[in-house]
């Protein structure tokens, strides 16, 4: 297996394209009401007593996801300053860590709620979320 800089750059490029598409699509789904979206379900579960706050948080999360995805895609074509890039990646990491906590810890199928009765499904979801978090660190 070659470990050249070219291979690493191609891998980072593919991760950046995949992350941008993932965040844009996920944000759009969240903004459309999030039927089946894990993050929306988790937010509504945690804030079940306040529908207005839950809806507001879902909207904020959706907008942030779309903006982060758009900025990651824009970063492919336009050089972004180091400070702006660092702030962007920090925001993306924080938002994704919040999503992991909401979904994998506090959500219906999360740690606090007994894995939703399905530990294997919990592990699969957690692994997917950690893969996205790892990709965010690589793309930084």
C-alpha positions as CSV (number, residue, x, y, z in Angstrom):
1,X,0.0,0.0,0.0
2,X,1.5,3.3,-1.1
3,X,1.7,6.0,1.5
4,X,2.6,8.9,-0.8
5,X,1.4,12.5,-0.4
6,X,-0.6,12.1,-3.6
7,X,-2.6,9.2,-2.2
8,X,-3.2,11.2,1.0
9,X,-4.4,14.2,-1.0
10,X,-6.7,12.2,-3.1
11,X,-8.2,10.6,0.0
12,X,-8.6,14.0,1.7
13,X,-10.3,15.4,-1.4
14,X,-12.7,12.5,-1.6
15,X,-13.5,12.8,2.1
16,X,-14.1,16.6,1.7
17,X,-16.5,16.0,-1.3
18,X,-18.3,13.3,0.6
19,X,-18.6,15.4,3.8
20,X,-19.8,18.4,1.8
21,X,-22.5,16.4,0.1
22,X,-23.4,14.6,3.4
23,X,-23.9,17.9,5.3
24,X,-25.8,19.6,2.5
25,X,-28.2,16.6,2.1
26,X,-28.6,16.1,5.8
27,X,-29.3,19.8,6.4
28,X,-31.9,19.8,3.7
29,X,-33.6,16.7,5.1
30,X,-33.6,18.4,8.6
31,X,-35.0,21.6,7.2
32,X,-37.8,19.7,5.5
33,X,-39.1,18.3,8.8
34,X,-36.6,15.5,9.1
35,X,-38.9,12.4,8.6
36,X,-36.6,9.6,9.8
37,X,-33.7,12.0,10.5
38,X,-31.9,10.8,13.6
39,X,-30.9,14.3,14.7
40,X,-34.4,15.7,14.4
41,X,-35.8,12.7,16.3
42,X,-33.2,13.1,19.0
43,X,-33.9,16.8,19.4
44,X,-37.6,16.2,19.6
45,X,-37.1,13.5,22.1
46,X,-34.9,15.6,24.4
47,X,-37.2,18.7,24.1
48,X,-40.5,16.8,24.0
49,X,-42.1,19.3,26.4
50,X,-41.3,22.3,24.3
51,X,-42.3,21.8,20.6
52,X,-41.4,25.4,19.7
53,X,-37.9,25.1,21.1
54,X,-37.4,21.7,19.4
55,X,-38.6,23.1,16.0
56,X,-36.2,26.1,16.4
57,X,-33.3,23.9,17.3
58,X,-34.0,21.6,14.3
59,X,-34.1,24.7,12.0
60,X,-30.8,25.9,13.5
61,X,-29.2,22.5,13.1
62,X,-30.4,22.2,9.5
63,X,-29.1,25.7,8.5
64,X,-25.7,25.0,10.2
65,X,-25.4,21.7,8.3
66,X,-26.3,23.2,5.0
67,X,-23.9,26.1,5.5
68,X,-21.0,23.8,6.7
69,X,-21.6,21.6,3.6
70,X,-21.6,24.6,1.3
71,X,-18.5,26.0,2.8
72,X,-16.7,22.6,2.6
73,X,-17.7,22.5,-1.1
74,X,-16.6,26.1,-1.7
75,X,-13.3,25.3,-0.1
76,X,-12.6,22.9,-3.0
77,X,-12.6,25.8,-5.4
78,X,-11.7,29.0,-3.4
79,X,-8.8,29.2,-1.1
80,X,-10.0,30.1,2.4
81,X,-7.7,31.8,4.9
82,X,-6.2,29.7,7.7
83,X,-8.2,31.6,10.4
84,X,-11.5,31.3,8.6
85,X,-10.8,27.6,7.8
86,X,-9.9,26.9,11.5
87,X,-13.1,28.6,12.7
88,X,-15.2,26.7,10.1
89,X,-13.8,23.3,11.0
90,X,-14.2,24.1,14.8
91,X,-17.9,24.9,14.2
92,X,-18.4,21.7,12.2
93,X,-16.7,19.6,14.8
94,X,-18.7,21.2,17.6
95,X,-22.0,20.7,15.7
96,X,-21.2,17.1,14.9
97,X,-20.2,16.3,18.5
98,X,-23.5,17.8,19.7
99,X,-25.3,15.6,17.2
100,X,-23.4,12.6,18.5
101,X,-24.4,13.4,22.0
102,X,-28.0,14.0,21.0
103,X,-28.4,10.9,18.9
104,X,-26.1,8.4,20.5
105,X,-26.4,9.4,24.2
106,X,-29.7,11.1,24.7
107,X,-31.7,9.9,21.7
108,X,-34.3,7.1,21.6
109,X,-31.7,4.5,20.6
110,X,-29.0,6.1,22.7
111,X,-27.0,5.1,25.7
112,X,-29.4,6.8,28.2
113,X,-32.4,5.0,26.8
114,X,-31.0,1.5,26.9
115,X,-29.8,1.5,23.2
116,X,-33.4,1.4,22.1
117,X,-33.3,-2.3,22.9
118,X,-30.8,-3.0,20.1
119,X,-27.2,-2.8,21.0
120,X,-25.9,-3.8,17.6
121,X,-27.9,-1.1,15.9
122,X,-26.6,1.4,18.5
123,X,-23.0,0.4,17.7
124,X,-23.5,0.7,14.0
125,X,-24.9,4.2,14.3
126,X,-22.2,5.3,16.7
127,X,-19.5,3.9,14.3
128,X,-21.1,5.9,11.4
129,X,-21.1,9.1,13.5
130,X,-17.5,8.5,14.6
131,X,-16.5,7.9,10.9
132,X,-17.9,11.3,10.0
133,X,-16.1,12.9,13.0
134,X,-12.9,11.3,11.9
135,X,-13.4,12.6,8.3
136,X,-13.9,16.1,9.7
137,X,-10.5,15.9,11.5
138,X,-8.8,14.6,8.3
139,X,-10.4,17.4,6.1
140,X,-9.4,20.2,8.5
